[in-house]
């Protein structure tokens, strides 16, 4: 091989190397500018949606308290708002607006509502090793019902809802749904349904499970029985935990409050204790979003001697229909007026859809180690009963009768009208 050929091959190799290096650098630059396809795009949480959830929660609690004063109440307003927002994706007209008003989501567009709830659920599921918080959603449809693709798509995309089609006439469907509830609440809520209505079309379910260890646990050796003053003036001996240490605390004119953090402090339990010359009713009358935000800003850390009861509550299956009707969404429960035409084609169904019931069930246990809690909310959507079909299109017998005297005045048959 002569010098000229050798030089030519060497130059060609150098050119190829430079070209490949250039391509590599170019791809590297492009990759820095373009996100990977599999990387989810984060949408900021609309602060109005977060605020609406807080306001709805206080409204719902107060509506329940109105009918259950001086009783233990434990609800998860977030669970209720999530499942109602999932249902909202199938509502239209006045029903949609009534649900938006009840959820305090006025003036927020549908995409922002859905994306904010989706992002909120992702954000809440903390990576704190001392805290477990799981949120699961599901839709259970009756076989033979054609749900609109947009309704299903929104609930899978934003709420990560599992979609299952079952034969509601098969007794095993009840077991399947309750098993999902049991699995997603770590067996704290074994079931939410006792039966499936013959006109049931769809169940939308949200399940939340929480287990958090106190940032600083109580020593069980310091737990002693002590008096708890009841609303009727009597006392009850209950196990009282004790710990002395630095806590974030706030004192107002009519109450004091303490912040009990779990794990790294991102999630806390706030306890509001009315003064002895006040009471729980008076405090709840002041519970609103404005006051809440004001109180939250005034907690300051200080040394506290804290005594609080260990307790365990199971707030049995509670129908929220009356409370939600009080808050303005009664139309959704109305057989003739409810409009869920974005959920199913009512023309194809041949009947109207309405919410039969919104049921809520919760569990909480508080002890020296921390707190374990679970909640399930289920929206049952049913169809109106179709009237029996009576088409007089073949030979028939007829009679004309006086119903008071039971006298048959005429009778006959028609074989050819």
Secondary structure, 3 states (H helix, E strand, C coil): CCHHHHHHHHHHHHHHHHHHHHHHHHHHHHHHHCCCCCCCCCCCCCHHHHHHHHHHHHHHHHHHHHHCCCCCCCCCHHHHHHHHHHHHCCCCHHHHHHHHHHCCCCCCCHHHHHHHHHHHHHHHCCCCCCEEEEEEEEEEEECCCCECHHHHHHHHHHHCCEEEEECCCCCHHHHHHHHHHHHHCCCCCCCCCCCCCCCEEEEEEEEEEEEEEECCCCCHHHCEEEEEECCCCCEEEEEEEEEEEEEEEEECCCEEEEEEEECCCCEEEEEEEECCCCCHHHHHHCCCHHHHHHHHCCCEEEEEEEEEECEEEEEEEEECHHHHHHHHHHHHHCCCCCCCCCCECHHHHCCCEEEEEEEEEEEEEECCCEEEEEEEEEEEEEECCCCCCCCCCCCEEEEEEECCCCEEEEEEEECCC
